[in-house]
């Protein structure tokens, strides 16, 4: 097993706490909200990735041909709430990613309470999510999501 502080340090440098949004006409609000925790490592580090997955006892590993890396992701809100978030509460991040984690935690709590299904709270979730991970790529612009909600 890996040391808990080693995992926190590795995530500080190579991990991401994110929220993706997809337009889904079949949903009441037309927007799917999906928090996720991920780490991307060189293909040579597959065994390390497997140890991380074993530590959290959830999520999946996939190979990304685009950049020849393995990506470990946890998207289940239940696993995020019961396994991932408690780790970073017990072994907190110390750098810039600590602020993203706090925002991520807030979003996960809101999603866990189904507030992402509410026209009242989804704009707040979108605002928080778009204040995280500066420089990250986004499929949809914030203004487009908010415009979709206004319909």
C-alpha positions in Angstrom: 0.0 0.0 0.0 1.0 3.6 -0.5 1.6 6.1 2.2 -1.4 8.5 2.6 0.7 11.6 2.5 2.5 10.3 -0.6 -0.9 10.1 -2.3 -1.8 13.6 -1.3 1.5 14.9 -2.6 1.1 13.1 -5.9 -2.3 14.5 -6.4 -1.1 18.0 -5.5 1.2 17.7 -8.6 -0.7 15.4 -11.0 -4.3 15.2 -9.9 -7.4 17.2 -10.7 -10.7 17.8 -9.0 -13.2 18.8 -11.7 -16.7 19.1 -12.8 -17.9 18.4 -16.3 -21.1 19.6 -17.8 -22.9 18.1 -20.8 -26.0 19.3 -22.6 -28.7 16.6 -22.4 -32.1 17.5 -23.8 -33.7 14.6 -22.0 -32.9 16.1 -18.6 -35.3 18.5 -17.0 -32.8 21.3 -16.9 -31.0 20.2 -20.0 -27.6 20.0 -18.2 -25.8 17.0 -16.8 -23.4 17.7 -13.9 -20.6 15.3 -13.2 -18.0 15.9 -10.5 -14.8 13.8 -10.9 -11.4 13.2 -9.3 -8.6 12.1 -11.7 -4.9 11.6 -12.0 -2.9 11.2 -15.1 0.5 9.5 -15.2 3.0 8.3 -17.8 2.3 4.8 -19.2 5.4 3.6 -17.3 3.6 4.3 -14.1 0.7 1.9 -14.6 1.6 -0.2 -11.5 1.6 3.0 -9.4 -1.8 3.9 -10.9 -3.1 0.4 -9.8 -1.9 1.0 -6.3 -3.8 4.3 -6.2 -6.9 2.6 -7.4 -6.5 -0.1 -4.8 -6.0 2.5 -2.1 -9.3 4.3 -2.9 -11.0 0.9 -3.8 -13.1 2.6 -6.5 -12.9 4.2 -9.9 -11.4 3.0 -13.1 -8.1 3.2 -15.1 -8.0 3.9 -18.8 -5.3 4.5 -21.4 -5.2 7.7 -23.3 -3.6 7.4 -26.7 -3.6 11.1 -27.2 -0.8 11.7 -24.7 0.3 8.1 -23.9 -0.8 8.3 -20.3 -3.0 6.3 -17.9 -5.8 8.1 -16.3 -7.4 7.0 -13.0 -10.9 8.5 -12.5 -13.6 8.4 -9.9 -17.0 9.8 -11.0 -19.4 8.0 -8.6 -20.8 10.7 -6.2 -21.0 8.0 -3.6 -17.4 7.0 -3.9 -16.3 10.7 -4.0 -18.2 11.4 -0.8 -17.2 8.3 1.1 -13.7 7.6 -0.1 -12.0 10.4 -2.0 -13.1 13.5 0.0 -12.5 11.9 3.4 -8.9 11.1 2.3 -8.2 14.8 1.6 -9.9 15.9 4.8 -7.6 13.6 6.8 -4.5 14.3 4.7 -5.0 17.8 3.4 -3.5 19.4 0.3 -1.1 22.3 1.1 -0.7 24.0 -2.2 -2.9 25.8 -4.8 -5.0 22.6 -5.3 -6.3 22.9 -1.7 -8.7 25.7 -2.8 -9.9 23.7 -5.8 -10.5 20.8 -3.4 -12.7 22.9 -1.1 -14.8 24.1 -4.0 -15.0 20.5 -5.4 -16.1 19.3 -2.0 -18.9 21.9 -1.9 -20.1 20.9 -5.3 -20.0 17.2 -4.4 -22.1 17.9 -1.3 -24.6 19.8 -3.4 -24.8 17.0 -6.0 -25.2 14.5 -3.2 -28.2 16.4 -2.1 -29.6 16.5 -5.7 -29.3 20.3 -5.8 -27.8 20.1 -9.3 -31.3 19.2 -10.4 -32.7 22.5 -9.2 -32.9 25.6 -11.3 -32.2 27.6 -8.1 -28.9 25.9 -7.3 -27.4 24.7 -10.6 -26.2 28.3 -11.5 -24.2 28.3 -8.2 -22.7 25.0 -9.0 -21.7 26.2 -12.5 -20.1 29.4 -11.0 -18.1 27.4 -8.5 -17.0 24.9 -11.0 -15.8 27.6 -13.5 -13.7 29.2 -10.7 -11.7 26.0 -10.4 -8.8 24.6 -12.5 -7.8 27.8 -14.3 -6.4 27.0 -17.7 -8.2 23.7 -17.9 -10.1 22.8 -21.1 -13.9 23.0 -21.0 -16.4 21.6 -23.5 -19.0 24.3 -22.9 -18.6 28.0 -22.0 -20.1 29.1 -18.7 -22.3 31.7 -20.5 -23.7 28.9 -22.7 -24.7 26.8 -19.8 -26.3 29.7 -18.0 -28.2 30.6 -21.1 -29.4 27.0 -21.4 -30.7 27.2 -17.8 -32.6 30.5 -18.6 -34.8 28.7 -21.2 
